[in-house]
Amino acid sequence: MNSYASSGTSQPRLDFVSCLSPAGLHRMAYWEWGDPDNDQVLLCVHGLTRTGRDFDALARRMAGRYRVVCPDVVGRGRSDWLANPAYYAMPQYIADMMPLLARLQPRILHWFGTSMGGLIGMALAGLQASPIDKLVLNDVGPRLEWEALTRIGQYLGKAPAFRSFEEAKAYVRTVSASFGDHTEDQWSELTRNVVRQADGPEGSWTMHYDPAIAQSFQTLDPAMAIAAEAALWQVYDSIACPILVVRGERSDLLSEDTVEQMLIRNPRARRADIPGVGHAPTFMTPYQLDIAEDFLCRS
């Protein structure tokens, strides 16, 4: 294990890459762990309202083996907000990964995607000559249950302000209850990853994403979801690398039936189930981290 091996006190480096949308240029932030010269890259991409810091525990575990890179998708975390919110959609998120990959120049690329991050990875892995060598789809697949999308839409895009960090933490625990049981310290970490404090010692706390990310999401209807599902199945079927499909036992977004279809339709896929968790497993516990490490490093 090299000098960049993981440790409980290690912290990531922050950098930015320039990306292009039809509205102009924007910067995408990314958090980087491990040896910057390592050409074995683990790229971890977060869910819809989360940030790259969600992968701190996974990155610490893997930093001795990989250069671990965790972007803040545009409109989230330290990344810029788009001048035109109409482009907060999958085509832009996918396109933004290309300048990042061009900078990283991985010889081996493993992708860990939670929810939205899994959809981005699925789209890239389904391309001809895709650079992705292994793919983890964390509680996401080609079919997304409409009831879960409706649930997410109930809080997405709202911009609540909190008088204290503890109040913000209570809110995050409520909207993220499906993450399952976590310690107080873990809930604090999950909250710090997605809130920021206004200037001043008594500044209010707000969510760390552009509320406008909800605009394209809220135009989705069942007919559009069905059409998108058909396209996603085509993409999924064409993925040629090993796939680990992770499902939270209580997930309302990724159904048991969808996972079974994924295993049948792509022989390179295998599954892992996380008991006591809904959408989506956070990979902060040793048990969950062992599952990821076993697939990425020893399969």
ZIVENSUL-V437241 format. One record per pair of residues at least 4 apart in sequence whose ideal C-beta (glycine too) atoms are under 7 Angstrom apart, sorted by the first residue. I is the first residue (numbers start at 1). GAP is how many residues later the second one is. D is the distance in Angstrom with one decimal. If there is no record, write none. Layout:
BEGIN
I	GAP	D
I	GAP	D
END
This chain:
BEGIN
1	4	4.2
1	63	4.3
2	33	5.9
2	62	6.3
4	30	4.6
4	31	4.3
4	59	5.8
4	60	6.5
5	58	6.7
5	59	3.5
6	4	6.3
6	54	4.1
6	55	5.7
6	57	4.4
6	58	5.4
7	53	7.0
8	52	6.9
10	50	6.1
10	53	6.8
12	19	4.0
12	20	5.8
12	21	5.0
12	47	6.7
13	19	4.7
14	15	6.4
14	17	6.0
14	64	6.6
15	15	5.9
15	17	6.2
16	11	4.4
16	12	6.7
16	13	5.4
17	11	5.4
17	13	6.7
17	82	5.0
17	83	5.0
17	86	5.7
18	7	5.7
18	9	5.9
18	81	6.5
19	7	5.6
19	9	5.2
19	55	6.9
19	77	4.3
19	80	5.6
20	5	5.9
21	5	6.3
21	61	6.1
21	66	4.8
21	71	5.7
22	65	6.6
23	59	6.3
23	60	4.3
23	61	3.9
23	64	6.3
24	59	5.9
26	48	5.8
26	54	4.0
26	56	6.1
27	52	6.4
27	53	4.9
28	43	5.7
28	44	6.8
28	46	5.6
28	51	4.9
28	68	5.3
28	72	6.7
29	42	6.8
29	43	4.4
29	48	5.9
29	49	3.6
29	50	4.6
30	22	6.4
30	39	5.5
30	40	6.4
30	41	4.1
30	42	6.9
30	70	6.3
31	21	4.7
31	22	6.3
31	39	4.5
32	4	6.7
32	35	6.9
32	37	5.3
33	26	4.2
33	30	4.2
33	35	4.1
34	4	5.8
34	29	3.8
34	32	5.8
34	33	4.8
34	34	5.3
35	32	6.0
36	31	6.3
38	28	6.4
38	29	4.0
39	66	7.0
39	67	5.8
39	68	3.9
39	69	6.9
40	25	6.8
40	26	5.2
40	27	6.7
40	66	7.0
40	67	6.7
40	68	4.5
41	25	6.2
41	26	5.0
41	28	6.1
41	63	5.4
41	65	3.7
41	67	7.0
41	68	5.2
42	20	5.5
42	24	4.0
42	26	4.8
42	68	4.9
42	70	6.4
42	254	6.8
43	26	5.2
43	66	6.4
43	68	5.2
44	8	7.0
44	11	4.1
44	14	6.4
44	24	6.6
44	26	4.6
44	68	4.5
45	26	6.3
45	28	6.8
45	68	4.8
45	72	3.0
45	75	5.5
45	76	6.4
46	4	4.0
46	5	5.8
46	6	5.9
46	8	5.0
46	27	6.8
46	68	5.7
46	71	5.2
47	67	4.7
47	68	3.7
47	69	5.2
47	70	6.3
47	233	6.2
48	67	6.2
48	68	4.7
48	104	6.7
48	108	6.9
49	107	6.5
49	145	6.6
49	160	5.7
50	4	4.9
50	143	6.6
50	144	6.1
51	21	5.0
51	25	5.3
51	26	3.6
51	142	5.1
51	143	6.1
51	157	6.5
52	18	3.4
52	19	5.4
52	20	4.9
52	25	6.2
53	140	4.3
54	139	5.5
54	228	6.9
55	4	5.2
55	15	4.6
56	4	6.3
57	4	6.6
57	226	6.4
57	227	4.6
57	232	6.4
58	4	6.1
58	54	6.9
58	225	5.0
58	231	6.3
58	234	6.1
59	4	5.7
59	9	4.2
59	11	6.3
61	228	5.0
61	232	6.3
62	4	5.0
62	6	5.4
63	5	5.5
65	232	6.1
69	35	6.3
71	29	6.2
72	4	4.9
72	5	3.0
72	6	5.3
72	7	4.3
73	6	6.7
73	20	5.6
74	5	5.0
74	6	6.5
74	8	6.0
74	18	6.8
74	22	5.8
75	4	6.6
75	6	5.4
75	7	6.1
75	13	5.7
75	134	5.8
75	135	4.1
75	138	4.9
76	132	6.8
76	133	4.5
77	131	5.8
81	129	4.2
82	5	5.3
82	6	6.1
85	127	3.5
85	130	5.0
86	129	6.9
86	130	6.8
87	5	4.6
88	4	6.9
88	124	6.5
88	125	4.6
88	127	6.5
88	128	5.3
89	127	4.6
90	4	6.0
90	29	6.4
90	30	7.0
90	33	6.9
91	4	6.2
92	4	6.3
93	27	5.3
94	26	5.6
94	29	5.1
94	30	6.5
97	4	6.0
97	23	6.5
97	27	6.5
98	4	6.3
99	4	6.5
100	4	6.4
101	30	6.4
106	25	6.7
108	25	5.4
109	22	4.9
109	23	5.4
109	24	5.6
110	23	6.1
110	24	4.4
110	186	5.3
111	10	4.1
111	14	6.9
111	21	5.0
111	24	5.1
111	25	6.8
112	24	4.4
112	26	6.8
112	180	6.7
113	4	3.5
113	5	3.4
113	7	6.1
113	8	3.8
113	23	6.7
113	24	6.2
113	25	6.3
114	4	6.2
114	24	4.1
114	25	6.9
114	166	5.3
115	23	6.9
115	24	6.1
115	25	5.0
115	165	5.3
116	4	6.6
117	4	6.4
118	4	6.1
118	19	4.2
118	20	5.7
118	22	3.8
119	4	6.5
119	21	6.0
120	4	6.6
121	4	5.8
121	11	6.7
121	14	5.5
122	4	6.3
122	15	6.5
122	110	6.9
122	113	5.9
122	114	6.0
122	117	7.0
123	112	5.9
124	6	5.9
124	8	5.9
125	5	5.1
125	7	4.4
125	10	5.0
125	114	4.6
125	116	6.0
126	4	6.9
126	109	3.6
126	110	6.7
126	112	4.7
126	113	5.2
132	109	5.6
133	108	5.5
134	107	5.7
134	108	5.2
134	162	6.1
135	104	6.7
135	106	5.7
135	108	4.9
136	108	4.8
136	110	6.5
136	156	6.5
136	159	6.6
137	4	6.4
137	106	6.4
137	108	5.2
137	109	6.7
138	108	4.7
138	142	5.6
138	143	6.2
139	107	6.0
139	108	5.9
139	109	5.2
139	112	5.3
139	114	6.3
139	115	5.1
139	140	5.2
139	141	3.7
139	142	6.2
140	113	6.8
140	114	5.9
141	104	6.7
141	113	5.3
141	117	4.8
141	118	6.8
141	121	5.4
142	87	5.8
142	90	3.6
142	91	4.4
142	94	4.8
143	86	5.1
143	115	4.5
144	4	6.7
144	5	5.9
144	81	6.8
144	109	5.8
145	107	5.9
145	108	5.6
145	110	5.8
146	4	6.3
146	76	5.8
146	79	6.1
147	4	6.6
147	105	6.1
148	4	6.5
148	104	4.2
148	105	3.9
148	131	6.4
149	4	6.3
149	71	6.7
149	76	7.0
151	101	6.9
152	4	5.5
153	64	6.4
153	65	6.0
155	20	5.0
156	58	4.5
156	61	5.9
157	54	4.9
157	56	6.8
157	57	2.5
157	61	6.8
158	53	6.8
159	47	6.4
159	48	6.5
159	52	4.5
160	11	6.3
160	47	6.9
161	43	4.4
161	45	5.4
162	5	4.1
162	6	4.0
162	9	6.5
162	42	6.2
162	43	4.2
163	4	5.4
163	41	6.2
165	4	6.1
165	40	6.0
166	4	6.6
167	4	6.8
168	4	6.4
168	23	5.7
168	27	4.7
168	37	4.4
169	4	6.3
169	18	5.9
169	19	6.2
169	22	4.3
170	4	6.6
171	4	6.5
172	4	5.5
172	18	6.1
172	19	4.5
172	22	6.6
173	4	6.5
173	14	5.6
176	14	6.7
178	72	6.9
178	100	3.1
178	101	5.0
179	98	6.8
179	103	5.3
180	96	5.4
180	97	3.8
180	98	6.8
181	95	6.7
182	4	3.8
182	5	5.2
182	8	6.9
182	102	6.9
184	4	6.4
185	4	6.5
186	4	6.3
186	98	5.6
187	4	6.2
188	4	6.3
189	4	6.6
190	92	6.9
191	4	5.8
194	13	6.1
194	14	5.1
195	10	4.9
195	11	6.6
195	12	6.1
195	13	5.6
196	10	6.3
196	12	4.8
197	6	5.0
197	8	5.2
198	5	3.2
198	6	5.3
199	4	5.5
209	4	5.9
214	4	5.3
220	4	5.3
220	5	6.1
222	4	6.4
223	4	6.7
224	4	6.2
225	4	6.3
226	4	6.9
227	4	6.9
228	4	6.1
229	4	6.4
230	4	6.9
231	4	6.6
232	4	6.0
233	4	6.2
234	4	6.8
236	26	6.8
236	29	6.9
236	30	6.2
237	28	5.5
237	29	6.1
239	4	6.1
239	27	6.1
239	29	6.9
240	28	7.0
241	27	6.6
242	26	5.3
242	57	6.4
243	23	6.4
243	25	5.5
243	26	4.1
244	26	6.1
244	28	6.1
244	51	4.4
245	14	5.7
245	17	5.4
245	24	5.6
245	26	4.8
246	26	5.0
246	28	6.5
246	35	6.1
247	4	5.6
247	7	5.2
247	12	5.3
247	24	6.6
247	26	5.5
248	26	5.1
248	29	3.9
248	30	4.9
248	31	5.8
248	32	6.0
248	33	5.3
249	24	5.8
249	25	6.2
249	26	4.9
249	27	6.3
249	28	6.1
250	27	6.4
250	28	4.0
251	27	5.2
251	28	4.6
252	26	6.3
252	27	6.0
253	26	4.4
254	4	5.8
254	5	6.5
256	4	6.5
257	4	6.5
258	4	6.3
259	4	6.6
259	12	5.7
260	4	6.5
261	4	5.8
262	4	6.3
262	7	5.4
263	6	5.3
263	8	6.2
272	19	4.9
274	7	4.4
274	14	6.2
277	4	5.1
281	7	5.6
283	5	4.6
283	6	5.9
283	9	5.9
285	4	6.8
286	4	6.1
288	4	6.8
289	4	6.1
290	4	6.1
291	4	6.7
292	4	5.9
293	4	5.3
294	4	5.3
294	5	6.8
295	4	5.1
END
